[in-house]
Structures are given as C-alpha cells and as structure tokens.
Amino acid sequence: MYELYNRRLAAFQRDGNARLLCPGLIGLEKENLRVTPSGTIAQTPHPRALGSTLTHPHVTTDYSEALIELITAPHEEYAAVLAELDEIMRVVYAAIGDELLWATSMPCVVEGERSIPIAWYGRSNSGFMKHIYRQGLARRYGKTMQVIAGVHFNYSFAEPLWPAFAEIAAGDAQHGSKSESYLSLTRNMLRFGWLVPYLFGASPAVCKSFFGARPSKLQAFDRTTFYEPFATSLRLSDIGYKNNREAELGINIDYSSLPHYIESMVEAISRPHAEYERIGVKVGDEYRQLNANLLQIENEYYSTVRIKEIAQRLEKPTTALARRGVRYVELRALDVSPFEPLGVYESQLRFLKLLVTFCLVHDSPLLSDDERREIAHNLEQTALRGRDPALMLCRAGESLALKTWAAELLQQLQGAAELLDAALDTGDYTRTLREQLACVEDSDATPSARVLQEMRDNNESFFEFAMRWSHRHERDLRARPVTGERAARYEHLAQKSLADQAALEASDEVDFDTFLREYFAHS
C-alpha cells in the first residue's frame, strides 16, 4: 500500500532533492466572531478603523458583519505567518472597543437568526453581489451555521519542486503537471482528512441556543450545553457548515483531473434546482439569492480541501483555474483552538505540512463513488465519535479501527518527517509527529477531550468555558498593542481600502441587474 510512497521518498533522498520539499508558502485565514462583553453576537457594524471589508488585504468579514476574517500574506516560515496573524489580531482589538473575539469555533449565545447581521460590503456592484450571496446562504441553509468559525491553512510547494517531482513520478499520468499533482494531493487529503479533526478538533460542545427551537440529537451536558462525549469537531459534523445534502442535490465534483474538476464545478453553478427556484431570485425589488442553481458561486461548495488560484477582480475561481492552473491548496478542516491566543499554533502547522507532503508523494488513485461515500462516512463519524475506542472507519470496503488506521498513517509520516528533518538539520518534524502519536495512543490528550475535561473540572458550561478563554486571550493581545511604524502601516491600509471602495462605487457604469447578468455570462 505504501510501496510507491516509500520509493518516491527514497528517490528524493537519493537524488539530493529533499530540500525542494522543505520551502513552500504558508498562509492563514482565521475567522473570529465579535461578541459583546456579555457574550452575545455583536450588533455593531464592522469598525471603520479597520477599513473596508471589500478591499482590505488582511481584514474582512466572512458571512456575518460580526464574523471578522483575518488573512495573512504567504510566508515560508511558520513563525513569520503566526507573527503576522498575532499582529493583525492586536490591531483588531484596538478597534473593537470592549468587544471580544470569541475563542472557539462554535458560536456564543445566539438569540435567534435576527441576532446574526449579514455582512455588508458597500454599494458597489461587486460589494452588493457579496451581500446577496450571503442572503442566499441564509435562505438555503439558515443563518446559525454561518457563524461557525474556522482556520484555513493555505499551502503551496516551491516552484523548483515540480520538475524534480515530474522525473520522480515519471510515467504516472496523475502527476503530469503541477495542477494534476495538486489534484492528486487533494484526493488523498479527502481520503485521510478525518485525521485532522481527530488530532485537532476542538468543538465537542455547543450552546443549546445554537439550535433555537429546533430539536437536536446531541446529548445534554448541562442546562445550556449540548455535546457528544466522544465528539472531536461538531463544526465538521452534520450540524456544521457544509454541503451535507450533496448527493440529494446532485452535486458531484470530479477530482479526477483539472479539466473534469472545472467542468463539474461549472455544472454545479449553472444547473437550476427546483427547491431554490421556489425561493425566487429577485422578487419585486428584492434580491433573495444570486441565482437558483445548485451552487450560487464556487465558494458555496464547502469541501474540507480546495484547489485554488488567485482570481483577478471579477474573475470566477473556475476561470482562474482554467487560465493559470492550481497555485495552492486550502485546507479548511481546522477548528479554532480555544487554548491558543491565535487559535492556531506552530506544531499544528508543521504537522499539516507533513500531511500535505505525504498526500503529494503517496499514490492517489481516482475516487470511486463507493470511496466517496466512505470519505463522507469517515469524516462524519470522526467528527461525532472520533475518540470512541470502538469507532470503526471504512477503507476499501472493510472496517478498520480509527486508532489502528491513525497509527498506521503516522508511522508512514515518519519517513517524510525524517526526510525534512535531515534536509533542514532539525528534529522539529519528528518531534511534532511524536506529539500527535501521543494523541492517537491516548485520546484524552486531544484538544476536544481537553475542552470537555476543563468544563467538567471547572463545573462550567460551554459558554462559560469559551468566555473564560476569550477573556484570557483578550488580556494577552490587548497587553501588546501595535505601535509606531507598524500601527501607521495598518492605519494606511485601512484608509487606502476605504478609498479603494469609494473608487469602485464611483466607477460602476451599469446597474446591478446588468452587472450580475454579465458576470455569469462571462466564462
């Protein structure tokens, strides 16, 4: 099963190309829910001191006006990308008054859907399109799941790797180009992606208010908290923010090649669906969604991993991929870590680098329909029951204990860790792997288990747990304000972004109906 993988690793070592696997660019996107001092979702608009959410390069919003999204530049070093995220978070704290950034993925007290303000991006056509897209999400999926937060890990391998890898993988059609190699990596990340919520999931509980009047199959932890005793990531379960009706709706994204991926995605954003047609697109003067298709736009497909190219202004993601190929992969399965001020930490990033390296080098056959069902089953079961010692996952039609499979994968990652450590003259990757092996051997060491144990030890609800950590991180971040030239830089970015938004609003030459029609008409 791992013969090809080990042969390729050996070739990297033998040919002196191991260092080509080491550099790469890491970028982070972190969502943070703004909350009031009492722990409810903030109703205030996005702070003007942070600039325009439409045009600022580092500070925007996701679904809700209260759900800030922080975006770092790509960096080669883990410490550098974390330092930038730390700086952006301190800039945000200086602008939000007495509000807090919520320390967990699952939201705080939700006082009904009316308490969730949809993000606003100004009056330009492109800004209004982003707002209407979110209106459509609300009508299709409801608002509450839209305020679940996560961390996205963006990674690209160094360009000099690809000629060397093409020689090592010579004769394998799946590795004929950089883009096809990224597709191969993506298929493997889907196969083995359940490992991420097991090791790093940190959302085993949620406020009952998340469900409102809806019933829940989750167990009661206390008067205000639902949980599952062996859950790792409720965020990635069927209560979370994903296309959990994918098969029912007829969405079938094809990962066999880049042209097939693009073709299947274009099909999903072009084919009308009767349920969404009943919602209506423009009713009277009100837009309810961008269109009535299976997906309004590509971003509505909530896979745990995406292939990406940087789109130019008003360029569709599929068009960018078709024109320039795949630039990087986006891993979207990380929960916000409540125990870290930044919600993410260095050894976690190092492990994800190991995992994407393994997924690149490992053999990656095409996904069958049966395997896709297994992938969905494995992710769902790991999210809900990942720490259950009796949990069995599915692999090639057979049942396999999660702990057995996880230990097997980490054993194979050892080869990649040793290769990278030797190339960099360090022991960091081997040490990171050892930390995660301890979590496989003892599930009580995982973040999700730690969350529940702290709640029990402190006799606190999920809300009280999250408030305690939110205040703790607030004190840490506010104690280190950004000053001097660095503060001036962010002030400049904010002012420039506001000016850029105003310029966009002034430059619109057609009405929104025409703009939207032309956007979807262009390939």
CORKAVEN-V291876 format. One record per helix or strand of 2 or more residues. SS is the DSSP state (hx for helix, st for strand). FROM is the first residue (numbers start at 1). TO is the last residue. If there is no record, write none. Layout:
SS	FROM	TO
SS	FROM	TO
This chain:
hx	3	14
hx	18	21
st	24	35
st	40	41
hx	48	50
st	59	61
st	67	71
hx	78	93
st	100	101
hx	113	115
hx	125	141
hx	144	147
st	151	157
hx	161	168
hx	173	175
hx	178	192
hx	194	200
st	205	207
hx	208	211
st	219	220
st	225	227
hx	234	236
hx	246	249
hx	258	268
hx	274	279
st	282	283
st	286	287
hx	298	300
st	305	308
hx	317	324
st	328	334
hx	346	361
hx	369	385
st	392	395
st	398	401
hx	402	424
hx	428	441
hx	443	445
hx	447	457
hx	462	478
hx	484	507
hx	512	521
